[in-house]
Amino acid sequence: MTNTAPRRHVAVMPCRWGASRFPGKPLARLGDKPLLWHVYQRCLEAKRLDGIVVATDDERIEAAASN
């Protein structure tokens, strides 16, 4: 028996606060929005993604992603 269910594809956006080269990068402003917003918008444009998850270790990034 073969599985004929379509595959699901989920993007995982790693958003760390404490990166050594650019701490806080996901919340850095690009125009009037944080960088993580811009990456999220590009993921929404992907035709084969069924979902997007923001993986973070920081409450500030979690709060920004929830808005």
PQR file of N, CA, C, O and H, with PARSE charges and radii, in Angstrom:
ATOM      1  N   MET A   1       0.845  -1.186   0.000 -0.4000 1.5000
ATOM      2  CA  MET A   1       0.000   0.000   0.000 -0.0000 2.0000
ATOM      3  C   MET A   1       0.891   1.250   0.000  0.5500 1.7000
ATOM      4  O   MET A   1       1.844   1.336   0.774 -0.5500 1.4000
ATOM      5  N   THR A   2       0.587   2.183  -0.840 -0.4000 1.5000
ATOM      6  CA  THR A   2       1.369   3.410  -0.924 -0.0000 2.0000
ATOM      7  C   THR A   2       0.604   4.553  -0.271  0.5500 1.7000
ATOM      8  O   THR A   2      -0.627   4.577  -0.258 -0.5500 1.4000
ATOM      9  H   THR A   2      -0.188   2.113  -1.469  0.4000 1.0000
ATOM     10  N   ASN A   3       1.339   5.463   0.249 -0.4000 1.5000
ATOM     11  CA  ASN A   3       0.750   6.642   0.878 -0.0000 2.0000
ATOM     12  C   ASN A   3       0.532   7.697  -0.200  0.5500 1.7000
ATOM     13  O   ASN A   3       1.495   8.200  -0.780 -0.5500 1.4000
ATOM     14  H   ASN A   3       2.339   5.443   0.239  0.4000 1.0000
ATOM     15  N   THR A   4      -0.718   8.032  -0.470 -0.4000 1.5000
ATOM     16  CA  THR A   4      -1.021   9.012  -1.512 -0.0000 2.0000
ATOM     17  C   THR A   4      -1.328  10.392  -0.944  0.5500 1.7000
ATOM     18  O   THR A   4      -1.706  11.302  -1.681 -0.5500 1.4000
ATOM     19  H   THR A   4      -1.500   7.623   0.001  0.4000 1.0000
ATOM     20  N   ALA A   5      -1.165  10.545   0.366 -0.4000 1.5000
ATOM     21  CA  ALA A   5      -1.416  11.847   0.983 -0.0000 2.0000
ATOM     22  C   ALA A   5      -0.340  12.831   0.526  0.5500 1.7000
ATOM     23  O   ALA A   5       0.836  12.473   0.462 -0.5500 1.4000
ATOM     24  H   ALA A   5      -0.858   9.806   0.965  0.4000 1.0000
ATOM     25  N   PRO A   6      -0.725  14.049   0.214 -0.5600 1.5000
ATOM     26  CA  PRO A   6       0.280  15.037  -0.209  0.2800 2.0000
ATOM     27  C   PRO A   6       1.230  15.364   0.939  0.5500 1.7000
ATOM     28  O   PRO A   6       0.833  15.362   2.104 -0.5500 1.4000
ATOM     29  N   ARG A   7       2.467  15.640   0.605 -0.4000 1.5000
ATOM     30  CA  ARG A   7       3.451  16.027   1.613 -0.0000 2.0000
ATOM     31  C   ARG A   7       3.206  17.462   2.052  0.5500 1.7000
ATOM     32  O   ARG A   7       2.766  18.307   1.272 -0.5500 1.4000
ATOM     33  H   ARG A   7       2.789  15.641  -0.342  0.4000 1.0000
ATOM     34  N   ARG A   8       3.500  17.710   3.306 -0.4000 1.5000
ATOM     35  CA  ARG A   8       3.398  19.070   3.826 -0.0000 2.0000
ATOM     36  C   ARG A   8       4.806  19.618   3.997  0.5500 1.7000
ATOM     37  O   ARG A   8       5.716  18.901   4.414 -0.5500 1.4000
ATOM     38  H   ARG A   8       3.857  17.024   3.939  0.4000 1.0000
ATOM     39  N   HIS A   9       4.977  20.890   3.673 -0.4000 1.5000
ATOM     40  CA  HIS A   9       6.272  21.550   3.785 -0.0000 2.0000
ATOM     41  C   HIS A   9       6.129  22.773   4.684  0.5500 1.7000
ATOM     42  O   HIS A   9       5.297  23.648   4.449 -0.5500 1.4000
ATOM     43  H   HIS A   9       4.238  21.472   3.335  0.4000 1.0000
ATOM     44  N   VAL A  10       6.959  22.806   5.711 -0.4000 1.5000
ATOM     45  CA  VAL A  10       6.906  23.893   6.682 -0.0000 2.0000
ATOM     46  C   VAL A  10       8.280  24.554   6.747  0.5500 1.7000
ATOM     47  O   VAL A  10       9.298  23.874   6.874 -0.5500 1.4000
ATOM     48  H   VAL A  10       7.635  22.095   5.902  0.4000 1.0000
ATOM     49  N   ALA A  11       8.300  25.874   6.659 -0.4000 1.5000
ATOM     50  CA  ALA A  11       9.544  26.628   6.810 -0.0000 2.0000
ATOM     51  C   ALA A  11       9.778  26.891   8.290  0.5500 1.7000
ATOM     52  O   ALA A  11       8.854  27.262   9.014 -0.5500 1.4000
ATOM     53  H   ALA A  11       7.472  26.426   6.556  0.4000 1.0000
ATOM     54  N   VAL A  12      11.003  26.699   8.735 -0.4000 1.5000
ATOM     55  CA  VAL A  12      11.388  27.029  10.105 -0.0000 2.0000
ATOM     56  C   VAL A  12      12.385  28.174  10.019  0.5500 1.7000
ATOM     57  O   VAL A  12      13.478  28.028   9.471 -0.5500 1.4000
ATOM     58  H   VAL A  12      11.754  26.397   8.147  0.4000 1.0000
ATOM     59  N   MET A  13      11.988  29.317  10.572 -0.4000 1.5000
ATOM     60  CA  MET A  13      12.851  30.499  10.573 -0.0000 2.0000
ATOM     61  C   MET A  13      13.606  30.562  11.903  0.5500 1.7000
ATOM     62  O   MET A  13      13.002  30.884  12.926 -0.5500 1.4000
ATOM     63  H   MET A  13      11.101  29.436  11.017  0.4000 1.0000
ATOM     64  N   PRO A  14      14.905  30.263  11.917 -0.5600 1.5000
ATOM     65  CA  PRO A  14      15.658  30.386  13.163  0.2800 2.0000
ATOM     66  C   PRO A  14      15.938  31.859  13.457  0.5500 1.7000
ATOM     67  O   PRO A  14      16.541  32.555  12.640 -0.5500 1.4000
ATOM     68  N   CYS A  15      15.504  32.326  14.609 -0.4000 1.5000
ATOM     69  CA  CYS A  15      15.663  33.739  14.985 -0.0000 2.0000
ATOM     70  C   CYS A  15      16.280  33.814  16.377  0.5500 1.7000
ATOM     71  O   CYS A  15      15.568  33.810  17.381 -0.5500 1.4000
ATOM     72  H   CYS A  15      15.014  31.761  15.273  0.4000 1.0000
ATOM     73  N   ARG A  16      17.598  33.881  16.428 -0.4000 1.5000
ATOM     74  CA  ARG A  16      18.312  33.958  17.700 -0.0000 2.0000
ATOM     75  C   ARG A  16      18.625  35.403  18.052  0.5500 1.7000
ATOM     76  O   ARG A  16      18.944  36.209  17.178 -0.5500 1.4000
ATOM     77  H   ARG A  16      18.176  33.884  15.612  0.4000 1.0000
ATOM     78  N   TRP A  17      18.533  35.720  19.309 -0.4000 1.5000
ATOM     79  CA  TRP A  17      18.892  37.060  19.770 -0.0000 2.0000
ATOM     80  C   TRP A  17      20.406  37.197  19.885  0.5500 1.7000
ATOM     81  O   TRP A  17      20.963  38.224  19.496 -0.5500 1.4000
ATOM     82  H   TRP A  17      18.274  35.066  20.019  0.4000 1.0000
ATOM     83  N   GLY A  18      21.071  36.183  20.409 -0.4000 1.5000
ATOM     84  CA  GLY A  18      22.473  36.308  20.783 -0.0000 2.0000
ATOM     85  C   GLY A  18      23.476  35.906  19.729  0.5500 1.7000
ATOM     86  O   GLY A  18      24.514  35.345  20.078 -0.5500 1.4000
ATOM     87  H   GLY A  18      20.618  35.349  20.724  0.4000 1.0000
ATOM     88  N   ALA A  19      23.230  36.158  18.476 -0.4000 1.5000
ATOM     89  CA  ALA A  19      24.216  35.849  17.443 -0.0000 2.0000
ATOM     90  C   ALA A  19      25.484  36.663  17.686  0.5500 1.7000
ATOM     91  O   ALA A  19      25.414  37.843  18.028 -0.5500 1.4000
ATOM     92  H   ALA A  19      22.387  36.615  18.192  0.4000 1.0000
ATOM     93  N   SER A  20      26.632  36.034  17.509 -0.4000 1.5000
ATOM     94  CA  SER A  20      27.889  36.720  17.829 -0.0000 2.0000
ATOM     95  C   SER A  20      28.199  37.875  16.871  0.5500 1.7000
ATOM     96  O   SER A  20      28.775  38.878  17.291 -0.5500 1.4000
ATOM     97  H   SER A  20      26.688  35.075  17.231  0.4000 1.0000
ATOM     98  N   ARG A  21      27.829  37.749  15.601 -0.4000 1.5000
ATOM     99  CA  ARG A  21      28.151  38.816  14.642 -0.0000 2.0000
ATOM    100  C   ARG A  21      27.159  39.968  14.656  0.5500 1.7000
ATOM    101  O   ARG A  21      27.529  41.101  14.352 -0.5500 1.4000
ATOM    102  H   ARG A  21      27.361  36.934  15.261  0.4000 1.0000
ATOM    103  N   PHE A  22      25.882  39.693  15.011 -0.4000 1.5000
ATOM    104  CA  PHE A  22      24.862  40.748  14.956 -0.0000 2.0000
ATOM    105  C   PHE A  22      23.774  40.435  15.984  0.5500 1.7000
ATOM    106  O   PHE A  22      22.686  39.991  15.616 -0.5500 1.4000
ATOM    107  H   PHE A  22      25.582  38.772  15.258  0.4000 1.0000
ATOM    108  N   PRO A  23      24.059  40.662  17.274 -0.5600 1.5000
ATOM    109  CA  PRO A  23      23.038  40.392  18.293  0.2800 2.0000
ATOM    110  C   PRO A  23      21.760  41.190  18.026  0.5500 1.7000
ATOM    111  O   PRO A  23      21.811  42.382  17.722 -0.5500 1.4000
ATOM    112  N   GLY A  24      20.627  40.519  18.142 -0.4000 1.5000
ATOM    113  CA  GLY A  24      19.348  41.189  17.936 -0.0000 2.0000
ATOM    114  C   GLY A  24      18.949  41.356  16.485  0.5500 1.7000
ATOM    115  O   GLY A  24      17.996  42.081  16.196 -0.5500 1.4000
ATOM    116  H   GLY A  24      20.586  39.551  18.388  0.4000 1.0000
ATOM    117  N   LYS A  25      19.644  40.713  15.564 -0.4000 1.5000
ATOM    118  CA  LYS A  25      19.399  40.897  14.132 -0.0000 2.0000
ATOM    119  C   LYS A  25      17.936  40.697  13.728  0.5500 1.7000
ATOM    120  O   LYS A  25      17.443  41.483  12.920 -0.5500 1.4000
ATOM    121  H   LYS A  25      20.418  40.125  15.799  0.4000 1.0000
ATOM    122  N   PRO A  26      17.213  39.694  14.238 -0.5600 1.5000
ATOM    123  CA  PRO A  26      15.821  39.516  13.798  0.2800 2.0000
ATOM    124  C   PRO A  26      14.930  40.733  14.061  0.5500 1.7000
ATOM    125  O   PRO A  26      13.925  40.923  13.377 -0.5500 1.4000
ATOM    126  N   LEU A  27      15.293  41.556  15.049 -0.4000 1.5000
ATOM    127  CA  LEU A  27      14.480  42.734  15.367 -0.0000 2.0000
ATOM    128  C   LEU A  27      15.064  44.028  14.801  0.5500 1.7000
ATOM    129  O   LEU A  27      14.496  45.105  14.986 -0.5500 1.4000
ATOM    130  H   LEU A  27      16.109  41.402  15.605  0.4000 1.0000
ATOM    131  N   ALA A  28      16.198  43.917  14.112 -0.4000 1.5000
ATOM    132  CA  ALA A  28      16.775  45.108  13.479 -0.0000 2.0000
ATOM    133  C   ALA A  28      15.791  45.631  12.439  0.5500 1.7000
ATOM    134  O   ALA A  28      15.161  44.852  11.723 -0.5500 1.4000
ATOM    135  H   ALA A  28      16.659  43.043  13.962  0.4000 1.0000
ATOM    136  N   ARG A  29      15.665  46.941  12.359 -0.4000 1.5000
ATOM    137  CA  ARG A  29      14.683  47.549  11.454 -0.0000 2.0000
ATOM    138  C   ARG A  29      15.222  47.617  10.036  0.5500 1.7000
ATOM    139  O   ARG A  29      16.367  48.005   9.803 -0.5500 1.4000
ATOM    140  H   ARG A  29      16.177  47.574  12.940  0.4000 1.0000
ATOM    141  N   LEU A  30      14.387  47.240   9.114 -0.4000 1.5000
ATOM    142  CA  LEU A  30      14.644  47.395   7.697 -0.0000 2.0000
ATOM    143  C   LEU A  30      13.456  48.174   7.183  0.5500 1.7000
ATOM    144  O   LEU A  30      12.370  47.623   7.006 -0.5500 1.4000
ATOM    145  H   LEU A  30      13.457  46.925   9.304  0.4000 1.0000
ATOM    146  N   GLY A  31      13.661  49.455   6.942 -0.4000 1.5000
ATOM    147  CA  GLY A  31      12.522  50.334   6.672 -0.0000 2.0000
ATOM    148  C   GLY A  31      11.779  50.533   7.982  0.5500 1.7000
ATOM    149  O   GLY A  31      12.376  50.927   8.983 -0.5500 1.4000
ATOM    150  H   GLY A  31      14.543  49.903   7.086  0.4000 1.0000
ATOM    151  N   ASP A  32      10.496  50.266   7.981 -0.4000 1.5000
ATOM    152  CA  ASP A  32       9.704  50.450   9.199 -0.0000 2.0000
ATOM    153  C   ASP A  32       9.313  49.134   9.854  0.5500 1.7000
ATOM    154  O   ASP A  32       8.489  49.131  10.768 -0.5500 1.4000
ATOM    155  H   ASP A  32      10.011  49.945   7.168  0.4000 1.0000
ATOM    156  N   LYS A  33       9.882  48.013   9.412 -0.4000 1.5000
ATOM    157  CA  LYS A  33       9.535  46.688   9.936 -0.0000 2.0000
ATOM    158  C   LYS A  33      10.794  45.954  10.393  0.5500 1.7000
ATOM    159  O   LYS A  33      11.880  46.210   9.873 -0.5500 1.4000
ATOM    160  H   LYS A  33      10.551  48.015   8.669  0.4000 1.0000
ATOM    161  N   PRO A  34      10.657  45.034  11.371 -0.5600 1.5000
ATOM    162  CA  PRO A  34      11.821  44.235  11.770  0.2800 2.0000
ATOM    163  C   PRO A  34      12.196  43.231  10.670  0.5500 1.7000
ATOM    164  O   PRO A  34      11.347  42.823   9.876 -0.5500 1.4000
ATOM    165  N   LEU A  35      13.441  42.850  10.635 -0.4000 1.5000
ATOM    166  CA  LEU A  35      13.941  41.933   9.619 -0.0000 2.0000
ATOM    167  C   LEU A  35      13.145  40.625   9.591  0.5500 1.7000
ATOM    168  O   LEU A  35      12.883  40.097   8.511 -0.5500 1.4000
ATOM    169  H   LEU A  35      14.130  43.181  11.280  0.4000 1.0000
ATOM    170  N   LEU A  36      12.758  40.097  10.742 -0.4000 1.5000
ATOM    171  CA  LEU A  36      12.014  38.841  10.745 -0.0000 2.0000
ATOM    172  C   LEU A  36      10.687  38.969  10.008  0.5500 1.7000
ATOM    173  O   LEU A  36      10.218  37.988   9.431 -0.5500 1.4000
ATOM    174  H   LEU A  36      12.971  40.527  11.619  0.4000 1.0000
ATOM    175  N   TRP A  37      10.070  40.146  10.007 -0.4000 1.5000
ATOM    176  CA  TRP A  37       8.826  40.364   9.263 -0.0000 2.0000
ATOM    177  C   TRP A  37       9.067  40.207   7.768  0.5500 1.7000
ATOM    178  O   TRP A  37       8.265  39.594   7.063 -0.5500 1.4000
ATOM    179  H   TRP A  37      10.451  40.943  10.475  0.4000 1.0000
ATOM    180  N   HIS A  38      10.182  40.768   7.285 -0.4000 1.5000
ATOM    181  CA  HIS A  38      10.496  40.694   5.864 -0.0000 2.0000
ATOM    182  C   HIS A  38      10.745  39.247   5.424  0.5500 1.7000
ATOM    183  O   HIS A  38      10.295  38.835   4.355 -0.5500 1.4000
ATOM    184  H   HIS A  38      10.833  41.266   7.857  0.4000 1.0000
ATOM    185  N   VAL A  39      11.457  38.484   6.245 -0.4000 1.5000
ATOM    186  CA  VAL A  39      11.709  37.077   5.923 -0.0000 2.0000
ATOM    187  C   VAL A  39      10.392  36.302   5.924  0.5500 1.7000
ATOM    188  O   VAL A  39      10.161  35.472   5.044 -0.5500 1.4000
ATOM    189  H   VAL A  39      11.823  38.818   7.114  0.4000 1.0000
ATOM    190  N   TYR A  40       9.536  36.564   6.898 -0.4000 1.5000
ATOM    191  CA  TYR A  40       8.228  35.913   6.974 -0.0000 2.0000
ATOM    192  C   TYR A  40       7.398  36.204   5.715  0.5500 1.7000
ATOM    193  O   TYR A  40       6.756  35.304   5.174 -0.5500 1.4000
ATOM    194  H   TYR A  40       9.723  37.237   7.613  0.4000 1.0000
ATOM    195  N   GLN A  41       7.413  37.431   5.261 -0.4000 1.5000
ATOM    196  CA  GLN A  41       6.673  37.799   4.054 -0.0000 2.0000
ATOM    197  C   GLN A  41       7.182  37.050   2.829  0.5500 1.7000
ATOM    198  O   GLN A  41       6.388  36.645   1.979 -0.5500 1.4000
ATOM    199  H   GLN A  41       7.935  38.162   5.700  0.4000 1.0000
ATOM    200  N   ARG A  42       8.499  36.861   2.727 -0.4000 1.5000
ATOM    201  CA  ARG A  42       9.054  36.104   1.602 -0.0000 2.0000
ATOM    202  C   ARG A  42       8.616  34.648   1.677  0.5500 1.7000
ATOM    203  O   ARG A  42       8.348  34.025   0.650 -0.5500 1.4000
ATOM    204  H   ARG A  42       9.143  37.190   3.417  0.4000 1.0000
ATOM    205  N   CYS A  43       8.541  34.107   2.876 -0.4000 1.5000
ATOM    206  CA  CYS A  43       8.061  32.725   3.030 -0.0000 2.0000
ATOM    207  C   CYS A  43       6.609  32.608   2.582  0.5500 1.7000
ATOM    208  O   CYS A  43       6.229  31.600   1.985 -0.5500 1.4000
ATOM    209  H   CYS A  43       8.758  34.612   3.711  0.4000 1.0000
ATOM    210  N   LEU A  44       5.797  33.616   2.858 -0.4000 1.5000
ATOM    211  CA  LEU A  44       4.395  33.588   2.426 -0.0000 2.0000
ATOM    212  C   LEU A  44       4.275  33.542   0.905  0.5500 1.7000
ATOM    213  O   LEU A  44       3.289  33.030   0.376 -0.5500 1.4000
ATOM    214  H   LEU A  44       6.105  34.435   3.343  0.4000 1.0000
ATOM    215  N   GLU A  45       5.263  34.069   0.207 -0.4000 1.5000
ATOM    216  CA  GLU A  45       5.245  34.074  -1.252 -0.0000 2.0000
ATOM    217  C   GLU A  45       5.599  32.712  -1.857  0.5500 1.7000
ATOM    218  O   GLU A  45       5.348  32.472  -3.038 -0.5500 1.4000
ATOM    219  H   GLU A  45       6.065  34.484   0.636  0.4000 1.0000
ATOM    220  N   ALA A  46       6.175  31.832  -1.058 -0.4000 1.5000
ATOM    221  CA  ALA A  46       6.562  30.510  -1.562 -0.0000 2.0000
ATOM    222  C   ALA A  46       5.310  29.704  -1.887  0.5500 1.7000
ATOM    223  O   ALA A  46       4.394  29.615  -1.069 -0.5500 1.4000
ATOM    224  H   ALA A  46       6.379  32.027  -0.098  0.4000 1.0000
ATOM    225  N   LYS A  47       5.273  29.132  -3.050 -0.4000 1.5000
ATOM    226  CA  LYS A  47       4.085  28.420  -3.514 -0.0000 2.0000
ATOM    227  C   LYS A  47       3.885  27.069  -2.836  0.5500 1.7000
ATOM    228  O   LYS A  47       2.751  26.603  -2.727 -0.5500 1.4000
ATOM    229  H   LYS A  47       6.017  29.205  -3.714  0.4000 1.0000
ATOM    230  N   ARG A  48       4.951  26.435  -2.380 -0.4000 1.5000
ATOM    231  CA  ARG A  48       4.832  25.076  -1.856 -0.0000 2.0000
ATOM    232  C   ARG A  48       4.946  24.967  -0.339  0.5500 1.7000
ATOM    233  O   ARG A  48       5.094  23.863   0.185 -0.5500 1.4000
ATOM    234  H   ARG A  48       5.872  26.813  -2.468  0.4000 1.0000
ATOM    235  N   LEU A  49       4.881  26.068   0.364 -0.4000 1.5000
ATOM    236  CA  LEU A  49       4.932  26.011   1.821 -0.0000 2.0000
ATOM    237  C   LEU A  49       3.526  25.932   2.395  0.5500 1.7000
ATOM    238  O   LEU A  49       2.626  26.659   1.975 -0.5500 1.4000
ATOM    239  H   LEU A  49       4.760  26.965  -0.062  0.4000 1.0000
ATOM    240  N   ASP A  50       3.356  25.044   3.354 -0.4000 1.5000
ATOM    241  CA  ASP A  50       2.067  24.896   4.030 -0.0000 2.0000
ATOM    242  C   ASP A  50       2.032  25.629   5.362  0.5500 1.7000
ATOM    243  O   ASP A  50       0.965  25.786   5.955 -0.5500 1.4000
ATOM    244  H   ASP A  50       4.088  24.454   3.695  0.4000 1.0000
ATOM    245  N   GLY A  51       3.179  26.075   5.835 -0.4000 1.5000
ATOM    246  CA  GLY A  51       3.215  26.782   7.109 -0.0000 2.0000
ATOM    247  C   GLY A  51       4.587  27.364   7.368  0.5500 1.7000
ATOM    248  O   GLY A  51       5.562  27.036   6.692 -0.5500 1.4000
ATOM    249  H   GLY A  51       4.046  25.948   5.354  0.4000 1.0000
ATOM    250  N   ILE A  52       4.642  28.241   8.369 -0.4000 1.5000
ATOM    251  CA  ILE A  52       5.883  28.902   8.758 -0.0000 2.0000
ATOM    252  C   ILE A  52       5.958  28.891  10.274  0.5500 1.7000
ATOM    253  O   ILE A  52       4.986  29.216  10.956 -0.5500 1.4000
ATOM    254  H   ILE A  52       3.850  28.508   8.919  0.4000 1.0000
ATOM    255  N   VAL A  53       7.121  28.514  10.799 -0.4000 1.5000
ATOM    256  CA  VAL A  53       7.348  28.487  12.241 -0.0000 2.0000
ATOM    257  C   VAL A  53       8.546  29.378  12.544  0.5500 1.7000
ATOM    258  O   VAL A  53       9.582  29.272  11.887 -0.5500 1.4000
ATOM    259  H   VAL A  53       7.911  28.250  10.245  0.4000 1.0000
ATOM    260  N   VAL A  54       8.410  30.249  13.528 -0.4000 1.5000
ATOM    261  CA  VAL A  54       9.533  31.061  13.982 -0.0000 2.0000
ATOM    262  C   VAL A  54      10.116  30.377  15.208  0.5500 1.7000
ATOM    263  O   VAL A  54       9.455  30.269  16.241 -0.5500 1.4000
ATOM    264  H   VAL A  54       7.569  30.335  14.061  0.4000 1.0000
ATOM    265  N   ALA A  55      11.354  29.916  15.094 -0.4000 1.5000
ATOM    266  CA  ALA A  55      12.034  29.236  16.194 -0.0000 2.0000
ATOM    267  C   ALA A  55      12.961  30.244  16.882  0.5500 1.7000
ATOM    268  O   ALA A  55      13.913  30.736  16.277 -0.5500 1.4000
ATOM    269  H   ALA A  55      11.892  30.003  14.255  0.4000 1.0000
ATOM    270  N   THR A  56      12.673  30.542  18.142 -0.4000 1.5000
ATOM    271  CA  THR A  56      13.469  31.550  18.841 -0.0000 2.0000
ATOM    272  C   THR A  56      13.730  31.144  20.279  0.5500 1.7000
ATOM    273  O   THR A  56      13.057  30.272  20.829 -0.5500 1.4000
ATOM    274  H   THR A  56      11.899  30.143  18.633  0.4000 1.0000
ATOM    275  N   ASP A  57      14.713  31.786  20.875 -0.4000 1.5000
ATOM    276  CA  ASP A  57      15.056  31.561  22.276 -0.0000 2.0000
ATOM    277  C   ASP A  57      14.845  32.834  23.099  0.5500 1.7000
ATOM    278  O   ASP A  57      15.332  32.937  24.224 -0.5500 1.4000
ATOM    279  H   ASP A  57      15.260  32.494  20.428  0.4000 1.0000
ATOM    280  N   ASP A  58      14.126  33.790  22.540 -0.4000 1.5000
ATOM    281  CA  ASP A  58      14.025  35.100  23.180 -0.0000 2.0000
ATOM    282  C   ASP A  58      12.577  35.596  23.190  0.5500 1.7000
ATOM    283  O   ASP A  58      11.873  35.511  22.184 -0.5500 1.4000
ATOM    284  H   ASP A  58      13.730  33.707  21.625  0.4000 1.0000
ATOM    285  N   GLU A  59      12.153  36.107  24.328 -0.4000 1.5000
ATOM    286  CA  GLU A  59      10.788  36.601  24.476 -0.0000 2.0000
ATOM    287  C   GLU A  59      10.497  37.823  23.614  0.5500 1.7000
ATOM    288  O   GLU A  59       9.369  37.998  23.152 -0.5500 1.4000
ATOM    289  H   GLU A  59      12.726  36.176  25.145  0.4000 1.0000
ATOM    290  N   ARG A  60      11.503  38.670  23.392 -0.4000 1.5000
ATOM    291  CA  ARG A  60      11.297  39.867  22.553 -0.0000 2.0000
ATOM    292  C   ARG A  60      11.000  39.476  21.111  0.5500 1.7000
ATOM    293  O   ARG A  60      10.141  40.070  20.458 -0.5500 1.4000
ATOM    294  H   ARG A  60      12.419  38.527  23.767  0.4000 1.0000
ATOM    295  N   ILE A  61      11.713  38.478  20.627 -0.4000 1.5000
ATOM    296  CA  ILE A  61      11.472  38.013  19.265 -0.0000 2.0000
ATOM    297  C   ILE A  61      10.122  37.307  19.192  0.5500 1.7000
ATOM    298  O   ILE A  61       9.385  37.475  18.221 -0.5500 1.4000
ATOM    299  H   ILE A  61      12.411  37.996  21.156  0.4000 1.0000
ATOM    300  N   GLU A  62       9.801  36.528  20.203 -0.4000 1.5000
ATOM    301  CA  GLU A  62       8.502  35.861  20.253 -0.0000 2.0000
ATOM    302  C   GLU A  62       7.364  36.877  20.207  0.5500 1.7000
ATOM    303  O   GLU A  62       6.380  36.683  19.493 -0.5500 1.4000
ATOM    304  H   GLU A  62      10.400  36.391  20.992  0.4000 1.0000
ATOM    305  N   ALA A  63       7.502  37.954  20.967 -0.4000 1.5000
ATOM    306  CA  ALA A  63       6.466  38.997  20.997 -0.0000 2.0000
ATOM    307  C   ALA A  63       6.337  39.664  19.619  0.5500 1.7000
ATOM    308  O   ALA A  63       5.225  39.915  19.154 -0.5500 1.4000
ATOM    309  H   ALA A  63       8.302  38.112  21.547  0.4000 1.0000
ATOM    310  N   ALA A  64       7.464  39.947  18.972 -0.4000 1.5000
ATOM    311  CA  ALA A  64       7.414  40.585  17.647 -0.0000 2.0000
ATOM    312  C   ALA A  64       6.803  39.640  16.617  0.5500 1.7000
ATOM    313  O   ALA A  64       6.064  40.082  15.737 -0.5500 1.4000
ATOM    314  H   ALA A  64       8.367  39.743  19.350  0.4000 1.0000
ATOM    315  N   ALA A  65       7.097  38.359  16.713 -0.4000 1.5000
ATOM    316  CA  ALA A  65       6.571  37.372  15.767 -0.0000 2.0000
ATOM    317  C   ALA A  65       5.073  37.163  15.963  0.5500 1.7000
ATOM    318  O   ALA A  65       4.368  36.799  15.022 -0.5500 1.4000
ATOM    319  H   ALA A  65       7.697  38.000  17.428  0.4000 1.0000
ATOM    320  N   SER A  66       4.593  37.388  17.160 -0.4000 1.5000
ATOM    321  CA  SER A  66       3.172  37.178  17.465 -0.0000 2.0000
ATOM    322  C   SER A  66       2.308  38.314  16.946  0.5500 1.7000
ATOM    323  O   SER A  66       1.099  38.146  16.793 -0.5500 1.4000
ATOM    324  H   SER A  66       5.166  37.684  17.924  0.4000 1.0000
ATOM    325  N   ASN A  67       2.901  39.461  16.676 -0.4000 1.5000
ATOM    326  CA  ASN A  67       2.133  40.628  16.211 -0.0000 2.0000
ATOM    327  C   ASN A  67       1.808  40.563  14.777  0.5500 1.7000
ATOM    328  O   ASN A  67       1.168  41.472  14.247 -0.5500 1.4000
ATOM    329  H   ASN A  67       3.884  39.598  16.801  0.4000 1.0000
TER
END
